[in-house]
Amino acid sequence: MAYTDTIQQTKQNNAGRLAMVTGASTGIGYELAICCAKDGFNLLVVADEARINEAAQQFRNYGVEVTAVQADLGDDRRCQQVSCSREWPARRRIVG
């Protein structure tokens, strides 16, 4: 099997699956979100910075659905609000 076939198979296997990445506006979180998007995962990305919306646009360039949430997950109340809100695409399978 050729390398490009393997990449395509990986994307097909991950289609419709969701990865949640925190700290996705910069640094390691940003790079992890790109890796997930390249592999075909839809994304729920969270960061406490407004630039999460700019990062989300970059992730969409990989052809995946992206939900961006600006929130400080160090705040227990905000963490619970994010996990229970409409921002969370619960109808999808989540990668743990």
Residue frames relative to the residue before (quaternion, step in Angstrom):
aa qw qx qy qz dx dy dz
M 1.0000 0.0000 0.0000 0.0000 0.00 0.00 0.00
A 0.4313 -0.7087 0.5027 0.2428 3.56 -0.86 0.97
Y 0.6554 -0.5321 0.3759 0.3822 3.55 -1.23 0.57
T 0.6665 0.4981 -0.3105 0.4595 3.60 0.91 -0.87
D 0.6102 0.5348 -0.3488 0.4690 3.59 1.11 -0.60
T 0.6366 0.5301 -0.3168 0.4620 3.57 1.04 -0.81
I 0.6426 0.5113 -0.3178 0.4739 3.60 0.97 -0.85
Q 0.6613 0.5017 -0.3083 0.4647 3.58 0.90 -0.90
Q 0.6431 0.5186 -0.3182 0.4650 3.60 0.98 -0.82
T 0.6274 0.5319 -0.3287 0.4641 3.60 1.01 -0.81
K 0.6622 0.5006 -0.3047 0.4670 3.59 0.90 -0.90
Q 0.6537 0.5043 -0.3154 0.4678 3.60 0.97 -0.80
N 0.6524 0.5169 -0.3145 0.4564 3.60 0.97 -0.81
N 0.7343 0.4240 -0.2240 0.4805 3.59 1.06 -0.73
A 0.4206 0.7210 -0.4647 0.2953 3.60 1.23 -0.19
G 0.8133 0.2269 -0.1927 0.5000 3.56 -0.85 1.01
R 0.5852 0.5510 -0.3835 0.4548 3.59 1.23 -0.12
L 0.2969 -0.7713 0.5483 0.1275 3.53 -1.16 0.65
A 0.1091 -0.7521 0.6463 0.0687 3.54 -1.05 0.85
M 0.2081 -0.7443 0.6211 0.1300 3.55 -0.97 0.90
V 0.0334 -0.7975 0.6020 -0.0215 3.56 -0.74 1.09
T 0.1898 -0.7742 0.5951 0.1022 3.57 -0.75 1.06
G 0.7802 0.2732 -0.2337 0.5119 3.54 -1.16 0.62
A 0.3390 0.8130 -0.4202 0.2180 3.55 1.24 0.52
S 0.5350 0.6411 -0.4204 0.3550 3.61 1.18 0.04
T 0.8048 0.0661 -0.0145 0.5896 3.60 1.16 -0.51
G 0.8347 0.3305 -0.1686 0.4071 3.50 -1.40 0.05
I 0.8444 -0.1416 0.1264 0.5010 3.52 -1.13 -0.78
G 0.6370 0.5337 -0.3328 0.4457 3.59 0.97 -0.80
Y 0.6331 0.5255 -0.3145 0.4734 3.56 1.03 -0.84
E 0.6869 0.4817 -0.2811 0.4660 3.58 0.85 -0.97
L 0.6288 0.5242 -0.3324 0.4683 3.60 1.04 -0.74
A 0.6440 0.5164 -0.3205 0.4646 3.59 0.98 -0.83
I 0.6268 0.5192 -0.3378 0.4727 3.60 1.02 -0.73
C 0.6402 0.5217 -0.3267 0.4596 3.61 0.93 -0.86
C 0.6625 0.4991 -0.3009 0.4706 3.57 0.94 -0.88
A 0.6528 0.5071 -0.3144 0.4668 3.59 0.94 -0.87
K 0.6426 0.5234 -0.3218 0.4578 3.60 0.95 -0.83
D 0.7033 0.4434 -0.2514 0.4955 3.57 1.14 -0.69
G 0.6318 -0.6075 0.3063 0.3713 3.58 1.26 0.28
F 0.4703 0.6692 -0.4565 0.3502 3.61 1.21 0.12
N 0.3853 -0.6293 0.6112 0.2863 3.54 -1.16 0.65
L 0.2798 -0.8102 0.5041 0.1057 3.56 -1.08 0.69
L 0.1068 -0.6733 0.7220 0.1181 3.46 -1.35 0.60
V 0.0199 -0.8213 0.5687 -0.0397 3.57 -0.39 1.25
V 0.0884 -0.7999 0.5934 -0.0136 3.53 -0.95 1.00
A 0.1724 0.7445 -0.6364 0.1048 3.54 -1.11 0.80
D 0.4807 -0.6763 0.4753 0.2926 3.56 -1.20 0.45
E 0.6160 0.5350 -0.3388 0.4685 3.56 1.27 0.26
A 0.5731 -0.6104 0.4284 0.3398 3.57 -1.09 0.71
R 0.6199 0.5727 -0.3620 0.3959 3.59 1.08 -0.52
I 0.3978 0.6969 -0.4954 0.3326 3.60 1.22 0.15
N 0.6316 0.5378 -0.3366 0.4457 3.58 1.09 -0.66
E 0.6264 0.5103 -0.3297 0.4884 3.60 1.08 -0.69
A 0.6441 0.5170 -0.3165 0.4665 3.57 0.97 -0.87
A 0.6250 0.5521 -0.3365 0.4374 3.59 0.98 -0.85
Q 0.6213 0.5327 -0.3417 0.4621 3.59 1.03 -0.76
Q 0.6407 0.5195 -0.3236 0.4636 3.59 0.97 -0.80
F 0.6599 0.5071 -0.3110 0.4591 3.60 0.95 -0.85
R 0.6256 0.5522 -0.3363 0.4366 3.60 1.04 -0.72
N 0.5572 0.6192 -0.3822 0.4001 3.59 1.18 -0.47
Y 0.6463 0.5043 -0.3146 0.4785 3.58 1.25 -0.28
G 0.5720 -0.6540 0.3481 0.3521 3.57 1.29 0.27
V 0.5673 0.5741 -0.3994 0.4347 3.59 1.16 0.50
E 0.5228 -0.5947 0.4993 0.3518 3.55 -1.31 0.32
V 0.0626 -0.8036 0.5919 -0.0016 3.54 -0.95 0.90
T 0.0985 -0.7408 0.6622 0.0550 3.54 -1.00 0.94
A 0.1235 -0.8030 0.5817 0.0397 3.56 -0.69 1.12
V 0.0573 -0.7855 0.6162 -0.0026 3.55 -0.98 0.92
Q 0.2159 -0.7462 0.6149 0.1359 3.55 -0.86 0.97
A 0.3020 0.7404 -0.5408 0.2610 3.56 -0.46 1.23
D 0.3616 -0.6784 0.5938 0.2375 3.52 -1.25 0.59
L 0.2241 -0.8166 0.5203 0.1106 3.58 -0.25 1.24
G 0.4931 0.6228 -0.4408 0.4180 3.57 1.26 0.18
D 0.6219 0.4901 -0.3149 0.5234 3.56 1.33 -0.28
D 0.4280 -0.7449 0.4488 0.2459 3.60 -0.38 1.24
R 0.6531 0.5137 -0.3280 0.4494 3.59 0.94 -0.81
R 0.6770 0.4777 -0.2975 0.4743 3.59 0.90 -0.87
C 0.6066 0.5509 -0.3470 0.4562 3.57 1.06 -0.72
Q 0.6727 0.4783 -0.2902 0.4842 3.58 0.92 -0.88
Q 0.6316 0.5295 -0.3361 0.4559 3.60 0.99 -0.76
V 0.6545 0.5043 -0.3185 0.4646 3.59 0.94 -0.84
S 0.7130 0.4720 -0.2760 0.4389 3.59 0.81 -0.95
C 0.7443 0.3846 -0.2188 0.5003 3.60 1.14 -0.50
S 0.5835 0.6363 -0.3595 0.3542 3.58 1.21 -0.19
R 0.6712 -0.4705 0.3906 0.4190 3.52 -1.35 0.02
E 0.5267 0.6318 -0.4135 0.3904 3.60 1.22 -0.30
W 0.6556 0.5059 -0.2976 0.4751 3.57 1.19 -0.54
P 0.2662 -0.7825 0.5401 0.1586 3.62 -0.49 1.13
A 0.1148 -0.8727 0.4724 0.0456 3.58 0.53 1.24
R 0.5801 0.6171 -0.3800 0.3718 3.60 1.13 -0.40
R 0.6590 0.5190 -0.2921 0.4593 3.56 1.28 -0.25
R 0.5351 -0.5860 0.4911 0.3592 3.53 -1.26 0.37
I 0.2643 -0.7752 0.5605 0.1228 3.53 -0.93 0.92
V 0.3403 -0.7198 0.5697 0.2039 3.55 -0.99 0.88
G 0.2565 -0.8124 0.5105 0.1166 3.57 -0.66 1.07
